[in-house]
Amino acid sequence: MDPTEELVRYYAWLRRYGYNDSHSGNASRREGDRFWITPTGASADRLEARDLVHCGMDGTLGEGASLDAPLHLAVYRAVPQARALLHSHGPYTVAMTFDGRDFRPVDFEGQYYFSRIQVIDLEYAHYLEQAPRRVAEALGRSPVTVVRGHGVYAWGETLDRAYKWTCSLELSAKTAFLARQAGTLD
């Protein structure tokens, strides 16, 4: 499959399956010394491959690139094996990490994949300047991290792997949420 078509498909899945609203989150895919990223304010319901923005690993960010493009660049530089990065706003993950504490999965699959998920606390007013370094540092230690009150960043050697981490974390957070609601988890 064409790499840009694949990127559009995964970005649309984040919307379709409730990880993003119609215009939130972002996604990128790296190939060699360049990467493609969703444009700022992109509608996942209408995005087409021709709408993606080309960026260079040399720091050249294409016009209209997502506001998180510097963050994607920082992750690709810090994690050379990363070939894809997804940013989503899974509601259960965001809800379960508002307290700012690292998330520790309680379900079997969540524990199998992640002993803990680091939660980064960033002030909204300084997000754009602080997030690239802080998120890249966290993703250098684990393929997934969460920015408190904001959302998930997950990288993979493929888009499918980044998507797997995103989905696994959200299901784990949903399971923990439901267990607390049922009174079976403190």
C-alpha positions in Angstrom: 0.0 0.0 0.0 1.1 3.5 -0.7 2.6 4.9 2.6 0.5 8.1 2.4 -2.7 6.2 1.8 -1.8 3.9 4.8 -1.3 7.0 7.0 -4.6 8.4 6.1 -6.3 5.1 6.8 -4.8 4.8 10.3 -5.7 8.4 11.1 -9.3 7.8 10.0 -9.4 4.7 12.2 -8.5 6.8 15.3 -11.6 8.9 14.5 -13.8 6.0 13.6 -13.1 4.0 16.7 -13.5 6.9 19.2 -9.8 7.7 19.9 -10.2 11.2 18.4 -13.0 13.6 17.5 -13.4 14.8 13.9 -10.5 17.2 13.9 -8.2 16.1 16.8 -5.0 14.2 17.1 -2.4 13.8 14.4 -0.3 11.1 12.7 2.9 10.8 10.8 4.9 8.2 9.0 8.7 8.4 8.4 10.6 7.1 5.4 14.4 7.8 5.4 15.1 11.5 5.7 11.5 12.7 5.5 8.1 12.1 7.0 4.5 12.9 6.2 2.2 14.3 8.8 -1.4 15.3 9.0 -2.1 19.0 8.5 -3.1 21.2 11.4 -6.9 21.0 12.0 -7.3 18.0 9.6 -10.7 16.4 9.4 -10.2 12.6 9.7 -13.5 12.1 7.9 -12.3 14.0 4.8 -8.5 13.7 4.8 -6.9 12.4 1.6 -3.3 11.5 0.9 -2.7 14.6 -1.2 -3.5 16.7 2.0 -0.6 15.3 4.0 2.3 17.6 4.6 5.9 16.6 3.8 8.6 17.4 6.4 12.3 16.8 6.5 14.4 15.2 9.2 16.7 18.2 8.7 14.0 20.3 10.5 12.2 21.6 7.5 8.5 21.5 8.3 6.1 21.8 5.5 3.5 24.6 5.4 0.3 23.7 7.2 1.9 20.9 9.1 0.3 19.9 12.4 1.2 22.0 15.4 2.8 18.8 16.7 5.2 18.5 13.8 8.2 19.6 15.9 7.2 16.9 18.4 7.1 14.3 15.7 10.5 15.4 14.5 11.9 15.2 18.0 10.6 11.7 18.5 12.0 10.5 15.1 15.4 12.0 16.1 15.3 10.5 19.6 14.0 7.1 18.6 15.7 6.1 15.3 13.7 2.8 15.0 10.4 4.8 15.0 8.7 4.9 11.6 5.2 6.0 12.7 3.8 8.2 15.4 0.1 8.5 16.4 -1.4 11.1 18.7 -4.9 10.4 20.0 -7.2 11.5 22.7 -8.7 8.2 24.0 -11.3 9.3 26.6 -10.7 6.5 29.0 -6.9 7.0 29.0 -7.3 10.8 29.4 -9.8 10.3 32.2 -7.7 7.7 34.1 -4.6 9.9 34.0 -6.0 13.3 35.0 -4.4 12.8 38.4 -0.9 13.0 36.8 0.2 9.7 38.2 1.7 7.1 35.9 -0.9 4.6 34.7 -0.4 1.0 35.8 -2.6 -1.4 33.9 -4.7 -3.8 36.0 -5.8 -6.1 33.2 -3.8 -9.0 31.9 -3.1 -7.7 28.4 -2.2 -4.3 29.7 0.3 -5.7 32.1 1.7 -7.9 29.5 2.5 -5.0 27.2 3.2 -2.2 29.8 4.3 -2.3 33.4 3.5 1.4 33.5 2.7 4.3 31.2 4.5 7.5 32.0 2.2 10.5 32.4 3.8 13.9 31.6 2.5 17.0 33.1 2.8 20.1 30.8 1.3 23.5 31.3 -1.0 24.4 28.5 0.6 27.8 28.0 4.0 26.2 27.4 2.9 23.0 25.6 4.3 23.8 22.2 7.7 24.7 23.5 8.0 21.9 26.1 6.2 19.0 24.6 8.7 18.0 21.8 11.6 17.4 24.2 9.5 15.9 27.1 7.5 13.5 24.9 10.6 12.4 22.9 12.4 11.7 26.1 9.5 9.6 27.4 9.1 7.8 24.1 12.8 7.0 24.2 12.0 4.7 27.2 8.7 3.3 26.1 6.6 3.2 22.9 3.7 5.0 24.6 3.3 8.0 26.9 0.4 10.2 27.9 0.3 14.0 28.4 -2.0 14.6 31.3 -5.4 16.0 30.3 -4.4 15.9 26.6 -3.8 12.4 25.2 -1.6 9.6 24.0 1.5 9.5 21.9 2.6 6.1 20.5 5.3 5.2 18.1 6.0 2.0 16.2 8.3 0.5 13.6 5.0 0.4 11.6 1.7 2.3 11.7 0.1 -1.0 12.7 2.3 -1.3 15.8 1.7 2.3 16.9 -2.0 1.7 16.5 -1.7 -1.5 18.5 -0.1 0.4 21.4 -2.8 3.1 21.2 -5.7 0.6 21.2 -4.1 -1.6 23.9 -3.7 1.3 26.3 -7.2 2.6 25.7 -8.7 -0.8 26.4 -6.7 -1.2 29.5 -7.8 2.3 30.7 -11.4 1.4 29.9 -11.1 -1.8 31.9 -9.6 0.0 34.9 -12.4 2.6 34.7 -15.1 0.0 34.6 -13.6 -2.0 37.4 -13.6 1.1 39.6 -17.2 1.8 38.7 -18.1 -1.8 39.5 -16.3 -1.5 42.9 -13.9 -4.3 42.1 -10.8 -2.0 42.0 -9.7 0.7 44.4 
